[in-house]
């Protein structure tokens, strides 16, 4: 059909959206943990600046030498106080610290904070954008330096190297920020501010809703809000006491109008759930709750755009704005940050946006001649698939949880024989320990997935592929298979959707005694241990690169008769798509799903390296080659996963002197 998008174009656009979402999430992860500090600064500004609430209500407090002036930094205390230093130093440093921590824990956080001080002192505007650059950059560089000499520092010198490396790197980045990044970001901020002034002066600012409202429904709002509007708005508020930019994305009016339209003119479950969704959206500030209603009828995005434009126009007309970001976008949070001279304009902007959206949406609903309203549950599932995780408010949209409890979890990878099996084992153990014995966790190849599962766990690089096969499932992405924090999030999610079992039923595969059979059917653990032959265990590997380590592990599989020589090439092919580093010093290279014909029998190889191998930026001390025929290797993989979750067992593997010791520890 003419005009239809090609699969390639669709995939490209979807990939771009995913990348923008990830970028927005990264920005959000730097800003959202510190929203409390933004609110504190906003309230201090509201109370103690010269035109604040206290001086407006109590005339005796406008003394330029008084305590209000001292806190606010005006009058005789011009430039001092609390308000100015908070926005100049505290907020950017918190963002830089959070950005560094997000990349490389506390060490990255410290270097990120030091680097942020450089851009703060090297600029003349609030340095939020600079903090968003220098924080993650400092964390990333610290991470790379730590990886450079990981395992090479002599005992007793670790603290010395750690402290001096962080200090020297922070020093260098602070200087770079002072002379380079700070002035550049200052210039960009001024240019962007001038662009905003141009839009305001020429009555063009309402046109931004054409981009912002669709972006919200596509979950690209974080990139716009936290990446552009919050930094620019904060800089503007520091100069003028308020900013209209804080209201461009957070106005609840457009979404409220759409939900009210469904309440009065909708049909079926969508109409029944809309009133509750409207309350959550307006007072709770969770705007995502109205996204499925737009996804059901995409033409409703026009109602959201017109409502948003109306709200922005009214705010421009009245010169209204907020003192600080309102997060979440609740009417309560908005009013908390509204200065006295903007209450009328802000109120009218919310009312106007709601009315225009409410009047437009019914017309758009009625011009659809289909007899039935699309399924709200399906639209919610589509929203969650687009978002990449389960929505915290989806049960409201699906009638209190139409999807029901999560009982079927699949850990998927390309071949379904290695990383997914170990990841499933770790996740299964956590879920069993939490008491959810009715939840099954299995591993599977992505090519075998069907759209019948409740939750799919994949490596981050494979999530988009898995989502194409299972769009209605919840999708969780992980990077570290052995100790990913997402596993704990899955357990928390089960706490919202499931009830722990009253009694623990028979444990699953990885908890069975050695003499038991696996869930694969009739294959005992003892035969599975034979997959790891003593001659396939090497205590001192000779490889120095990842590719050489794959060759070494693959050669052992060939020599023991487990695979044909062609299988080694497929191990390299598998590594090109997704790294097989599992975490905790372990990598498990294995072939692709297409290479199973090259497997003669199940076999594993074990290689220990005195100097860790650089495995795509991660240090791998132990490399286990895998060739799985059927499921008879899964029991041993479960035991290997269990061993690598315990620091004591990892230390025992490092100290083992014979192949027999290695196999005993793993079994």
VOLUMZA-796804 format. One record per residue (C-alpha): z, y, x; residue in three letters. Coordinates in steps of 0.25 Angstrom, whole numbers, always signed. Last residue first. Example, Ala and Ser with C-alpha at 12.3 -4.5 7.8 and 13.67 -1.06 7.14 Angstrom:
<pts>
    pz    py    px residuo
   +29    -4   +55     SER
   +31   -18   +49     ALA
</pts>
This chain:
<pts>
    pz    py    px residuo
  +168  -115  +117     UNK
  +164  -103  +125     UNK
  +176  -104  +134     UNK
  +174  -119  +136     UNK
  +159  -116  +139     UNK
  +163  -106  +150     UNK
  +173  -115  +156     UNK
  +163  -126  +157     UNK
  +153  -117  +164     UNK
  +163  -115  +175     UNK
  +171  -103  +181     UNK
  +175   -95  +169     UNK
  +181   -81  +172     UNK
  +171   -73  +164     UNK
  +171   -83  +152     UNK
  +186   -82  +152     UNK
  +186   -67  +151     UNK
  +176   -68  +139     UNK
  +186   -78  +133     UNK
  +198   -68  +135     UNK
  +190   -57  +129     UNK
  +187   -65  +116     UNK
  +175   -61  +108     UNK
  +166   -68  +118     UNK
  +173   -82  +115     UNK
  +171   -81  +100     UNK
  +156   -78  +102     UNK
  +155   -90  +111     UNK
  +161   -98  +101     UNK
  +152   -94   +90     UNK
  +140   -96  +100     UNK
  +145  -110  +102     UNK
  +145  -113   +87     UNK
  +132  -106   +85     UNK
  +124  -115   +95     UNK
  +121  -126   +85     UNK
  +115  -117   +75     UNK
  +100  -120   +76     UNK
   +95  -120   +90     UNK
  +101  -109   +98     UNK
   +97  -104  +112     UNK
  +108   -95  +117     UNK
  +110   -88  +131     UNK
  +124   -84  +134     UNK
  +125   -72  +143     UNK
  +139   -68  +148     UNK
  +142   -55  +155     UNK
  +134   -46  +147     UNK
  +136   -31  +149     UNK
  +129   -22  +138     UNK
  +118   -12  +141     UNK
  +107   -21  +137     UNK
  +113   -33  +143     UNK
  +117   -28  +157     UNK
  +122   -41  +163     UNK
  +137   -42  +167     UNK
  +140   -45  +182     UNK
  +146   -59  +183     UNK
  +137   -65  +173     UNK
  +140   -77  +164     UNK
  +129   -85  +159     UNK
  +130   -95  +147     UNK
  +118  -103  +141     UNK
  +117  -108  +127     UNK
  +108  -119  +121     UNK
  +104  -125  +107     UNK
   +92  -134  +109     UNK
   +77  -133  +112     UNK
   +76  -118  +109     UNK
   +62  -112  +111     UNK
   +59  -114   +96     UNK
   +71  -104   +94     UNK
   +62   -93  +100     UNK
   +58   -86   +88     UNK
   +73   -82   +84     UNK
   +74   -75   +98     UNK
   +81   -81  +110     UNK
   +95   -79  +115     UNK
  +103   -70  +124     UNK
  +118   -70  +122     UNK
  +125   -59  +129     UNK
  +140   -58  +130     UNK
  +148   -47  +138     UNK
  +157   -44  +126     UNK
  +145   -41  +117     UNK
  +134   -49  +111     UNK
  +122   -45  +120     UNK
  +110   -51  +114     UNK
  +102   -39  +114     UNK
   +92   -37  +103     UNK
   +77   -37  +103     UNK
   +74   -38  +118     UNK
   +85   -49  +119     UNK
   +78   -58  +110     UNK
   +65   -57  +118     UNK
   +73   -61  +131     UNK
   +79   -73  +124     UNK
   +65   -76  +119     UNK
   +60   -77  +133     UNK
   +71   -87  +137     UNK
   +67   -96  +125     UNK
   +53   -98  +132     UNK
   +60  -107  +142     UNK
   +63  -117  +131     UNK
   +77  -118  +126     UNK
   +90  -127  +127     UNK
   +86  -136  +139     UNK
   +98  -132  +148     UNK
   +88  -125  +157     UNK
   +82  -117  +146     UNK
   +95  -111  +141     UNK
  +100  -108  +155     UNK
   +87  -101  +158     UNK
   +89   -92  +145     UNK
  +103   -88  +150     UNK
   +97   -84  +164     UNK
   +85   -77  +157     UNK
   +94   -69  +148     UNK
  +102   -65  +160     UNK
   +89   -61  +167     UNK
   +85   -52  +155     UNK
   +99   -46  +155     UNK
  +100   -42  +169     UNK
  +108   -47  +181     UNK
  +106   -62  +180     UNK
  +113   -72  +189     UNK
  +123   -77  +180     UNK
  +137   -83  +185     UNK
  +144   -93  +176     UNK
  +131  -100  +171     UNK
  +133  -109  +159     UNK
  +120  -117  +154     UNK
  +124  -128  +163     UNK
  +137  -130  +155     UNK
  +128  -132  +142     UNK
  +131  -122  +131     UNK
  +124  -129  +119     UNK
  +134  -140  +121     UNK
  +144  -131  +114     UNK
  +136  -133  +101     UNK
  +138  -148  +102     UNK
  +153  -146  +102     UNK
  +152  -136   +90     UNK
  +147  -146   +81     UNK
  +133  -144   +73     UNK
  +134  -150   +59     UNK
  +129  -138   +52     UNK
  +127  -123   +56     UNK
  +141  -120   +51     UNK
  +146  -127   +64     UNK
  +152  -140   +65     UNK
  +167  -141   +69     UNK
  +172  -148   +81     UNK
  +174  -135   +89     UNK
  +183  -129   +78     UNK
  +176  -119   +68     UNK
  +178  -104   +69     UNK
  +163  -101   +73     UNK
  +157  -108   +62     UNK
  +165  -103   +50     UNK
  +179  -105   +47     UNK
  +183  -113   +34     UNK
  +188  -103   +24     UNK
  +199   -93   +26     UNK
  +207   -91   +14     UNK
  +208   -78    +4     UNK
  +194   -74   +10     UNK
  +194   -59   +14     UNK
  +188   -50    +3     UNK
  +174   -45    +4     UNK
  +166   -32    +3     UNK
  +175   -22    +9     UNK
  +182   -31   +19     UNK
  +169   -37   +22     UNK
  +165   -23   +27     UNK
  +177   -23   +36     UNK
  +173   -36   +42     UNK
  +159   -31   +44     UNK
  +164   -18   +51     UNK
  +172   -27   +60     UNK
  +159   -34   +64     UNK
  +153   -20   +66     UNK
  +163   -18   +78     UNK
  +154   -28   +86     UNK
  +161   -37   +95     UNK
  +153   -49   +99     UNK
  +139   -45   +93     UNK
  +139   -31   +99     UNK
  +128   -22   +93     UNK
  +130   -24   +78     UNK
  +122   -20   +66     UNK
  +127   -23   +52     UNK
  +118   -25   +40     UNK
  +122   -26   +25     UNK
  +112   -35   +18     UNK
  +102   -30    +8     UNK
   +91   -27   +18     UNK
   +91   -42   +24     UNK
   +78   -44   +31     UNK
   +75   -30   +35     UNK
   +90   -28   +38     UNK
   +89   -38   +49     UNK
   +78   -31   +56     UNK
   +85   -18   +56     UNK
   +98   -24   +60     UNK
   +92   -31   +73     UNK
   +95   -20   +83     UNK
  +109   -18   +78     UNK
  +112   -33   +80     UNK
  +113   -39   +67     UNK
  +124   -42   +56     UNK
  +119   -44   +42     UNK
  +127   -43   +29     UNK
  +126   -49   +15     UNK
  +115   -59   +17     UNK
  +104   -62    +7     UNK
   +92   -54   +13     UNK
   +88   -66   +22     UNK
   +89   -66   +37     UNK
   +81   -77   +45     UNK
   +74   -67   +54     UNK
   +87   -61   +57     UNK
   +92   -74   +64     UNK
  +105   -78   +58     UNK
  +120   -78   +61     UNK
  +130   -82   +50     UNK
  +143   -75   +45     UNK
  +148   -80   +32     UNK
  +159   -72   +24     UNK
  +168   -81   +15     UNK
  +179   -81   +26     UNK
  +181   -66   +26     UNK
  +195   -67   +32     UNK
  +194   -56   +43     UNK
  +194   -67   +53     UNK
  +182   -74   +47     UNK
  +175   -60   +47     UNK
  +178   -58   +62     UNK
  +174   -72   +66     UNK
  +161   -71   +58     UNK
  +158   -58   +65     UNK
  +159   -65   +79     UNK
  +152   -77   +75     UNK
  +141   -69   +69     UNK
  +139   -61   +81     UNK
  +138   -74   +89     UNK
  +128   -80   +80     UNK
  +120   -67   +79     UNK
  +119   -66   +94     UNK
  +114   -80   +96     UNK
  +105   -88   +87     UNK
  +101   -79   +76     UNK
   +88   -76   +83     UNK
   +86   -61   +80     UNK
  +100   -58   +75     UNK
  +108   -59   +62     UNK
  +123   -60   +59     UNK
  +123   -64   +44     UNK
  +134   -61   +35     UNK
  +135   -67   +21     UNK
  +148   -65   +13     UNK
  +148   -50   +11     UNK
  +155   -47    -3     UNK
  +147   -43   -15     UNK
  +134   -35   -14     UNK
  +137   -29   -28     UNK
  +149   -22   -21     UNK
  +156   -14   -31     UNK
  +144   -11   -40     UNK
  +134   -10   -29     UNK
  +135    +5   -26     UNK
  +150    +6   -25     UNK
  +149    -6   -16     UNK
  +140    +1    -7     UNK
  +150   +11    -3     UNK
  +153    +7   +11     UNK
  +139    +5   +14     UNK
  +135    -8   +21     UNK
  +128    -6   +34     UNK
  +114    -2   +40     UNK
  +112   +10   +32     UNK
   +99    +6   +27     UNK
  +104    -8   +24     UNK
  +116    -2   +17     UNK
  +106    +7    +9     UNK
   +98    -5    +5     UNK
  +110   -13    +0     UNK
  +114    -1    -8     UNK
  +100    +0   -14     UNK
  +100   -15   -17     UNK
  +114   -13   -24     UNK
  +109    -1   -32     UNK
   +98    -9   -38     UNK
   +86    -1   -42     UNK
   +87    +5   -56     UNK
   +78    -2   -66     UNK
   +67    +2   -75     UNK
   +58    +8   -64     UNK
   +52   +21   -69     UNK
   +58   +30   -58     UNK
   +56   +44   -63     UNK
   +70   +43   -69     UNK
   +77   +42   -56     UNK
   +71   +54   -50     UNK
   +74   +62   -62     UNK
   +88   +57   -62     UNK
   +89   +61   -47     UNK
   +85   +76   -48     UNK
   +96   +81   -57     UNK
  +107   +74   -50     UNK
  +102   +78   -36     UNK
  +100   +93   -41     UNK
  +114   +92   -47     UNK
  +121   +86   -35     UNK
  +115   +95   -25     UNK
  +119  +107   -33     UNK
  +133  +102   -35     UNK
  +135   +99   -20     UNK
  +128  +113   -16     UNK
  +137  +120   -26     UNK
  +149  +115   -20     UNK
  +145  +118    -6     UNK
  +141  +132   -10     UNK
  +154  +135   -18     UNK
  +163  +129    -7     UNK
  +156  +136    +4     UNK
  +164  +149    +6     UNK
  +177  +141    +7     UNK
  +172  +132   +18     UNK
  +168  +118   +14     UNK
  +173  +106   +23     UNK
  +183  +100   +14     UNK
  +173  +103    +2     UNK
  +163   +93    +9     UNK
  +173   +83   +12     UNK
  +177   +82    -3     UNK
  +163   +83    -7     UNK
  +161   +70    +1     UNK
  +150   +69   +12     UNK
  +159   +61   +22     UNK
  +161   +69   +30     UNK
  +159   +84   +28     UNK
  +155   +90   +41     UNK
  +162  +104   +44     UNK
  +164  +118   +39     UNK
  +154  +115   +27     UNK
  +143  +124   +22     UNK
  +139  +135   +12     UNK
  +130  +146   +13     UNK
  +128  +147    -2     UNK
  +113  +146    -3     UNK
  +113  +136    +9     UNK
  +123  +127    +2     UNK
  +115  +128   -11     UNK
  +102  +124    -3     UNK
  +109  +113    +4     UNK
  +114  +107   -10     UNK
  +100  +109   -16     UNK
   +93  +102    -5     UNK
  +103   +90    -5     UNK
  +100   +88   -20     UNK
   +85   +89   -18     UNK
   +86   +79    -7     UNK
   +95   +69   -15     UNK
   +86   +70   -27     UNK
   +74   +67   -19     UNK
   +81   +55   -13     UNK
   +81   +50   -27     UNK
   +67   +45   -25     UNK
   +73   +34   -17     UNK
   +78   +27   -30     UNK
   +87   +15   -26     UNK
   +89   +22   -12     UNK
   +94   +34   -18     UNK
  +105   +26   -25     UNK
  +107   +19   -13     UNK
  +110   +32    -5     UNK
  +121   +37   -15     UNK
  +133   +29    -8     UNK
  +128   +35    +5     UNK
  +134   +48    +2     UNK
  +149   +44    +5     UNK
  +156   +57    +3     UNK
  +168   +51    -5     UNK
  +168   +62   -16     UNK
  +153   +63   -19     UNK
  +148   +50   -14     UNK
  +159   +41   -19     UNK
  +159   +48   -32     UNK
  +144   +47   -34     UNK
  +144   +32   -30     UNK
  +154   +29   -41     UNK
  +145   +36   -51     UNK
  +133   +29   -46     UNK
  +137   +15   -47     UNK
  +134   +13   -62     UNK
  +121   +20   -61     UNK
  +116   +12   -49     UNK
  +121    -1   -56     UNK
  +112    +1   -68     UNK
  +104   +14   -71     UNK
  +104   +28   -66     UNK
  +104   +41   -74     UNK
  +118   +47   -75     UNK
  +125   +40   -63     UNK
  +112   +38   -55     UNK
  +110   +53   -56     UNK
  +125   +55   -52     UNK
  +122   +47   -40     UNK
  +110   +55   -36     UNK
  +118   +69   -38     UNK
  +129   +64   -30     UNK
  +120   +60   -18     UNK
  +114   +74   -18     UNK
  +127   +81   -20     UNK
  +135   +75    -9     UNK
  +132   +86    +1     UNK
  +134   +79   +15     UNK
  +120   +80   +21     UNK
  +117   +95   +21     UNK
  +132  +100   +19     UNK
  +137  +100   +33     UNK
  +124  +108   +37     UNK
  +129  +119   +29     UNK
  +139  +123   +40     UNK
  +152  +130   +40     UNK
  +161  +139   +48     UNK
  +149  +148   +54     UNK
  +149  +144   +69     UNK
  +157  +131   +69     UNK
  +150  +127   +56     UNK
  +137  +128   +62     UNK
  +140  +119   +74     UNK
  +146  +109   +64     UNK
  +134  +110   +55     UNK
  +125  +107   +67     UNK
  +133   +95   +72     UNK
  +135   +90   +58     UNK
  +121   +92   +53     UNK
  +113   +85   +65     UNK
  +118   +72   +70     UNK
  +130   +70   +60     UNK
  +122   +73   +47     UNK
  +108   +70   +51     UNK
  +110   +57   +59     UNK
  +121   +53   +49     UNK
  +112   +56   +37     UNK
  +102   +45   +41     UNK
  +107   +35   +31     UNK
   +94   +34   +24     UNK
  +100   +40   +11     UNK
  +106   +52   +20     UNK
   +92   +54   +27     UNK
   +85   +56   +13     UNK
   +95   +67   +10     UNK
   +95   +74   +24     UNK
   +80   +75   +25     UNK
   +76   +82   +13     UNK
   +90   +88   +12     UNK
   +86   +97   +24     UNK
   +77  +105   +15     UNK
   +89  +112   +10     UNK
   +90  +119   +24     UNK
   +77  +127   +21     UNK
   +82  +140   +16     UNK
   +76  +148   +27     UNK
   +89  +153   +33     UNK
   +96  +139   +31     UNK
   +84  +131   +38     UNK
   +84  +142   +49     UNK
   +99  +141   +51     UNK
   +98  +126   +52     UNK
   +87  +127   +63     UNK
   +96  +137   +70     UNK
  +107  +127   +70     UNK
   +97  +117   +75     UNK
   +93  +126   +87     UNK
  +108  +129   +89     UNK
  +112  +115   +90     UNK
  +100  +111   +99     UNK
  +104  +122  +109     UNK
  +118  +117  +109     UNK
  +113  +103  +110     UNK
  +106  +107  +123     UNK
  +117  +116  +128     UNK
  +127  +104  +127     UNK
  +118   +93  +132     UNK
  +115   +99  +145     UNK
  +125  +107  +153     UNK
  +138  +103  +146     UNK
  +133   +89  +141     UNK
  +128   +85  +155     UNK
  +141   +90  +161     UNK
  +149   +82  +151     UNK
  +140   +70  +153     UNK
  +143   +71  +168     UNK
  +158   +72  +166     UNK
  +159   +61  +156     UNK
  +151   +52  +165     UNK
  +161   +55  +176     UNK
  +173   +53  +167     UNK
  +168   +40  +161     UNK
  +165   +34  +174     UNK
  +178   +39  +180     UNK
  +186   +32  +169     UNK
  +179   +19  +169     UNK
  +178   +17  +184     UNK
  +192   +20  +186     UNK
  +197   +11  +174     UNK
  +188    -1  +179     UNK
  +192    +0  +194     UNK
  +203   -11  +193     UNK
  +193   -22  +193     UNK
  +180   -19  +200     UNK
  +170   -13  +191     UNK
  +157   -21  +189     UNK
  +159   -27  +175     UNK
  +153   -15  +168     UNK
  +147    -6  +179     UNK
  +135    -1  +172     UNK
  +140    -4  +158     UNK
  +151    +6  +159     UNK
  +140   +16  +163     UNK
  +131   +13  +151     UNK
  +143   +15  +142     UNK
  +147   +28  +148     UNK
  +133   +33  +146     UNK
  +133   +29  +132     UNK
  +146   +35  +128     UNK
  +142   +48  +135     UNK
  +129   +48  +127     UNK
  +136   +45  +114     UNK
  +146   +57  +116     UNK
  +136   +66  +123     UNK
  +125   +67  +111     UNK
  +134   +67   +99     UNK
  +143   +77  +106     UNK
  +131   +86  +109     UNK
  +128   +86   +94     UNK
  +142   +90   +91     UNK
  +143  +101  +101     UNK
  +148  +113   +93     UNK
  +140  +124   +99     UNK
  +141  +132  +112     UNK
  +137  +120  +122     UNK
  +141  +115  +136     UNK
  +156  +114  +132     UNK
  +153  +104  +121     UNK
  +142   +97  +128     UNK
  +151   +94  +140     UNK
  +163   +90  +130     UNK
  +154   +80  +124     UNK
  +152   +73  +137     UNK
  +167   +71  +138     UNK
  +168   +66  +124     UNK
  +157   +56  +126     UNK
  +163   +51  +139     UNK
  +176   +48  +132     UNK
  +169   +41  +120     UNK
  +161   +33  +129     UNK
  +173   +27  +136     UNK
  +180   +26  +122     UNK
  +169   +17  +117     UNK
  +155   +17  +122     UNK
  +144   +22  +112     UNK
  +153   +26  +100     UNK
  +164   +31  +109     UNK
  +154   +41  +115     UNK
  +150   +46  +102     UNK
  +164   +47   +97     UNK
  +168   +55  +109     UNK
  +156   +64  +108     UNK
  +160   +66   +93     UNK
  +174   +69   +96     UNK
  +171   +78  +107     UNK
  +161   +86   +98     UNK
  +172   +87   +87     UNK
  +184   +91   +97     UNK
  +177  +101  +106     UNK
  +169  +113   +99     UNK
  +172  +109   +84     UNK
  +187  +107   +87     UNK
  +188  +118   +97     UNK
  +184  +128   +87     UNK
  +193  +124   +75     UNK
  +206  +123   +83     UNK
  +209  +137   +88     UNK
  +203  +145   +99     UNK
  +189  +152   +99     UNK
  +195  +165   +92     UNK
  +210  +164   +92     UNK
  +213  +178   +89     UNK
  +205  +177   +77     UNK
  +199  +163   +76     UNK
  +202  +149   +81     UNK
  +205  +142   +68     UNK
  +218  +137   +73     UNK
  +222  +151   +79     UNK
  +216  +158   +67     UNK
  +225  +150   +57     UNK
  +237  +153   +66     UNK
  +236  +168   +65     UNK
  +230  +178   +75     UNK
  +218  +181   +67     UNK
  +227  +181   +54     UNK
  +219  +176   +43     UNK
  +230  +167   +38     UNK
  +237  +178   +30     UNK
  +225  +177   +20     UNK
  +228  +163   +16     UNK
  +217  +157    +8     UNK
  +205  +162   +16     UNK
  +212  +161   +30     UNK
  +216  +147   +27     UNK
  +203  +142   +22     UNK
  +195  +147   +33     UNK
  +188  +160   +37     UNK
  +195  +162   +50     UNK
  +194  +147   +53     UNK
  +207  +139   +50     UNK
  +206  +131   +37     UNK
  +191  +127   +36     UNK
  +189  +126   +51     UNK
  +201  +117   +52     UNK
  +196  +109   +41     UNK
  +182  +107   +47     UNK
  +188  +104   +60     UNK
  +197   +93   +54     UNK
  +184   +88   +46     UNK
  +176   +87   +59     UNK
  +188   +80   +66     UNK
  +188   +70   +54     UNK
  +173   +68   +55     UNK
  +176   +62   +69     UNK
  +172   +48   +67     UNK
  +160   +53   +59     UNK
  +154   +61   +70     UNK
  +151   +51   +81     UNK
  +148   +39   +72     UNK
  +139   +48   +64     UNK
  +130   +51   +75     UNK
  +129   +36   +79     UNK
  +126   +33   +64     UNK
  +115   +44   +64     UNK
  +108   +38   +76     UNK
  +109   +24   +69     UNK
  +104   +30   +57     UNK
   +92   +37   +64     UNK
   +89   +23   +71     UNK
   +89   +16   +58     UNK
   +80   +26   +51     UNK
   +70   +25   +63     UNK
   +70   +10   +62     UNK
   +68   +11   +47     UNK
   +56   +21   +49     UNK
   +50   +12   +60     UNK
   +52    -1   +51     UNK
   +45    +6   +40     UNK
   +34   +11   +49     UNK
   +32    -3   +54     UNK
   +32    -9   +40     UNK
   +21    +0   +36     UNK
   +25   +10   +26     UNK
   +17   +10   +13     UNK
    +8   +22   +11     UNK
    -4   +14    +6     UNK
    +0    +0    +0     UNK
</pts>
